[in-house]
Amino acid sequence: TVHVEVNAPGSAGGAHAGSSRRVVVYDVVWSVDPTAAQSNVNGLCQASDVPGVIEPGFQFHLVGRDATGKIVDDRFQCIPLVDVDAAGRPTLTALPPVPTFAEAWNSVQLPAPSVTLDPATRGITGLDTRISTAGPATVQITATIRGYTITGVATLDHYAISVDGHAATIAAHDHFVFETKGNHTVAISAVWHGVATLAGVGLPNALPALDLGDATITSTRVYPVNEVRSVLQP
């Protein structure tokens, strides 16, 4: 079995802590550009950037403010004349919600850590069982979510190995001596840290790199262990 836990930057505690938080807190306020266009009709503009294609639009003033109210983006945007109101201006549709940390990490498709055991198929009580894992050290982040583009890299921080829910050992390889027969659970977790840029409608053209926090992907395997007893012969 495989599952993923996500921690947003600054969060702590249980599984999926902070995973419902948005990747960036950014408020956008739209206002109509009061200056006249070259056509002498207030606000009209050319919405298409394709050579030879004429697409009339209405020019809006885009002002972006961060959580403190500071203006971090100030530019004009030409919106095509679609679904115009009584004044002949296009209706501005609501911006799609920015991706959450969980959505960003789920789109990365992190590789699940391998679980390699020696002996491979079953263990023996009282004898040493070697446990190991392997995988890439970096994974490229390239995802598009609701029109927002996330680009960056996830870097492997460490592996952790746990047997039957005992305290995990931070290592890519370990060994364990099973004292009882039966089915035992071996879990190997890979802890990743991500840094990425976010681009999309309503966001500044040059946002700084964003800390995506950590994601832990865990592979769990059930490992049967037999018991060997010596028998005295008469």
C-alpha positions as CSV (number, residue, x, y, z in Angstrom):
1,T,0.0,0.0,0.0
2,V,1.1,3.6,-0.6
3,H,-0.1,6.9,0.9
4,V,1.0,10.5,0.9
5,E,1.0,13.0,3.8
6,V,1.4,16.8,3.1
7,N,2.7,19.5,5.5
8,A,2.5,23.1,4.4
9,P,5.4,25.4,5.5
10,G,5.2,26.2,9.2
11,S,2.6,23.5,9.9
12,A,3.1,20.7,12.3
13,G,1.2,17.8,13.8
14,G,-0.7,15.0,12.1
15,A,-1.3,13.8,8.6
16,H,-2.2,16.4,5.9
17,A,-1.5,19.3,8.3
18,G,-1.9,22.5,6.3
19,S,-2.7,20.6,3.1
20,S,-5.9,22.6,2.6
21,R,-4.1,25.9,2.7
22,R,-3.6,27.8,-0.6
23,V,-0.1,27.9,-2.1
24,V,-0.1,31.7,-2.1
25,V,-2.2,34.3,-0.4
26,Y,-3.0,37.0,-3.0
27,D,-5.9,39.3,-3.3
28,V,-6.8,40.9,-6.7
29,V,-8.9,44.0,-7.1
30,W,-10.2,44.9,-10.5
31,S,-11.0,48.5,-11.6
32,V,-11.9,50.1,-14.9
33,D,-9.2,52.0,-16.7
34,P,-10.5,55.6,-16.9
35,T,-8.2,56.7,-19.7
36,A,-9.4,56.8,-23.3
37,A,-8.1,54.4,-25.9
38,Q,-6.7,55.5,-29.3
39,S,-10.1,55.0,-30.8
40,N,-11.3,57.8,-28.6
41,V,-13.9,55.3,-27.1
42,N,-13.2,54.9,-23.4
43,G,-11.6,51.6,-22.6
44,L,-11.6,49.9,-26.0
45,C,-8.5,47.8,-26.8
46,Q,-7.2,45.0,-29.0
47,A,-7.6,41.7,-27.0
48,S,-5.8,39.3,-29.4
49,D,-2.0,39.2,-29.6
50,V,-2.1,37.1,-32.7
51,P,-0.8,39.0,-35.8
52,G,-3.7,39.8,-38.2
53,V,-6.4,38.8,-35.8
54,I,-8.7,41.6,-34.7
55,E,-10.5,41.0,-31.4
56,P,-12.0,44.0,-29.7
57,G,-11.9,44.1,-25.9
58,F,-12.3,46.4,-23.0
59,Q,-9.3,47.5,-20.9
60,F,-9.3,46.9,-17.2
61,H,-6.8,48.1,-14.6
62,L,-5.4,45.1,-12.6
63,V,-4.2,45.9,-9.2
64,G,-2.9,43.1,-7.0
65,R,-2.5,43.5,-3.2
66,D,-0.9,41.1,-0.8
67,A,-2.4,40.1,2.6
68,T,-1.0,43.4,4.2
69,G,-2.7,45.6,1.5
70,K,0.6,46.4,-0.2
71,I,0.3,46.8,-4.0
72,V,2.5,44.0,-5.5
73,D,1.2,44.1,-9.1
74,D,-0.1,47.0,-11.2
75,R,-0.9,46.6,-14.9
76,F,-3.5,46.8,-17.6
77,Q,-5.3,43.9,-19.1
78,C,-7.5,43.8,-22.2
79,I,-10.6,41.5,-21.7
80,P,-12.4,40.3,-24.9
81,L,-15.9,41.7,-25.4
82,V,-17.8,38.6,-24.4
83,D,-20.9,38.6,-22.2
84,V,-21.0,42.4,-22.1
85,D,-23.1,44.4,-19.6
86,A,-25.5,47.2,-20.4
87,A,-22.6,49.7,-20.6
88,G,-20.9,47.5,-23.2
89,R,-18.2,46.2,-20.9
90,P,-17.3,42.5,-20.6
91,T,-18.3,40.7,-17.5
92,L,-15.3,39.7,-15.5
93,T,-15.5,36.1,-14.4
94,A,-14.3,35.1,-10.9
95,L,-10.7,34.0,-10.8
96,P,-10.3,30.2,-10.2
97,P,-9.0,29.4,-6.7
98,V,-5.2,29.1,-6.3
99,P,-4.1,25.4,-5.8
100,T,-3.7,24.1,-2.3
101,F,-0.4,22.5,-1.1
102,A,-2.1,19.1,-1.2
103,E,-3.1,19.7,-4.9
104,A,0.4,20.8,-5.8
105,W,2.0,17.8,-4.2
106,N,-0.6,15.3,-5.6
107,S,0.1,16.6,-9.1
108,V,3.8,15.8,-8.8
109,Q,3.2,12.1,-8.7
110,L,6.1,11.3,-6.4
111,P,7.7,7.8,-6.9
112,A,6.8,5.4,-4.1
113,P,9.9,4.1,-2.3
114,S,10.7,0.5,-3.0
115,V,10.7,-2.1,-0.2
116,T,13.4,-4.6,-0.6
117,L,13.8,-7.4,2.0
118,D,16.4,-10.2,2.4
119,P,15.3,-13.0,2.7
120,A,13.0,-11.8,-0.1
121,T,9.8,-13.8,0.4
122,R,9.7,-14.6,4.2
123,G,11.8,-14.2,7.3
124,I,12.8,-16.5,10.1
125,T,12.5,-15.7,13.7
126,G,15.8,-15.1,15.5
127,L,17.6,-14.4,12.2
128,D,18.6,-11.1,10.7
129,T,16.4,-9.6,8.0
130,R,17.9,-6.8,5.9
131,I,15.7,-4.0,4.8
132,S,16.6,-1.5,2.1
133,T,15.1,1.1,-0.4
134,A,16.2,3.2,-3.3
135,G,14.9,5.8,-5.7
136,P,15.6,9.2,-7.4
137,A,17.0,12.1,-5.4
138,T,15.1,14.8,-7.3
139,V,11.8,15.0,-9.2
140,Q,10.7,17.8,-11.5
141,I,7.5,19.5,-10.7
142,T,5.4,20.5,-13.7
143,A,1.7,20.7,-13.3
144,T,-1.3,22.8,-14.4
145,I,-4.2,23.1,-12.0
146,R,-7.3,25.3,-12.9
147,G,-5.2,27.4,-15.3
148,Y,-2.3,27.9,-12.8
149,T,1.1,26.5,-13.7
150,I,3.4,25.1,-11.1
151,T,7.1,24.6,-12.0
152,G,9.9,23.6,-9.7
153,V,11.7,20.7,-8.2
154,A,11.2,18.2,-5.3
155,T,14.3,17.1,-3.5
156,L,14.5,13.9,-1.4
157,D,15.3,14.8,2.2
158,H,15.6,11.4,3.8
159,Y,14.1,7.9,4.1
160,A,12.7,6.4,7.2
161,I,12.1,2.7,8.0
162,S,9.6,1.3,10.5
163,V,8.6,-2.2,11.5
164,D,5.3,-3.0,13.1
165,G,4.7,0.7,14.0
166,H,7.9,1.0,16.0
167,A,9.9,4.2,16.0
168,A,11.3,4.9,12.6
169,T,15.0,4.8,11.7
170,I,16.2,7.5,9.4
171,A,18.2,5.5,6.8
172,A,18.0,4.0,3.4
173,H,18.9,0.5,4.8
174,D,18.5,-1.2,8.1
175,H,18.1,-4.7,9.6
176,F,15.6,-6.3,12.0
177,V,15.4,-9.5,14.0
178,F,11.8,-10.8,14.3
179,E,11.1,-12.5,17.6
180,T,7.6,-13.8,16.7
181,K,6.2,-15.6,13.7
182,G,3.3,-14.3,11.7
183,N,2.7,-11.4,9.4
184,H,4.7,-8.2,10.1
185,T,4.4,-4.8,8.6
186,V,7.4,-3.0,7.1
187,A,6.9,0.6,6.2
188,I,9.4,2.8,4.3
189,S,8.8,6.6,4.0
190,A,10.4,9.0,1.6
191,V,10.3,12.6,2.8
192,W,10.5,15.2,0.0
193,H,10.8,19.0,0.1
194,G,9.5,21.2,-2.8
195,V,10.3,24.6,-4.2
196,A,8.3,25.9,-7.2
197,T,7.1,29.0,-9.0
198,L,3.4,29.7,-9.6
199,A,2.0,31.5,-12.6
200,G,-1.6,32.2,-13.7
201,V,-4.3,34.7,-14.3
202,G,-4.4,37.5,-11.7
203,L,-0.9,36.7,-10.3
204,P,2.1,39.0,-10.7
205,N,4.4,38.1,-13.6
206,A,7.3,37.4,-11.4
207,L,6.4,35.8,-8.1
208,P,9.3,34.6,-6.0
209,A,9.9,30.9,-5.6
210,L,7.4,29.3,-3.2
211,D,8.2,26.9,-0.4
212,L,5.8,23.9,-0.9
213,G,6.7,22.4,2.4
214,D,7.1,18.7,2.8
215,A,5.4,15.6,1.4
216,T,5.9,12.1,2.8
217,I,5.1,9.1,0.6
218,T,5.1,5.8,2.4
219,S,5.2,2.2,1.0
220,T,3.9,-0.6,3.3
221,R,4.5,-4.3,2.8
222,V,3.3,-7.3,4.8
223,Y,6.1,-9.6,5.5
224,P,5.5,-13.2,6.7
225,V,7.9,-14.6,9.2
226,N,8.2,-18.4,10.0
227,E,9.5,-20.0,13.2
228,V,12.1,-22.8,13.0
229,R,12.4,-25.2,15.9
230,S,14.9,-27.9,16.4
231,V,13.6,-31.4,17.0
232,L,15.5,-34.0,19.1
233,Q,15.6,-37.3,17.4
234,P,15.5,-40.4,19.7
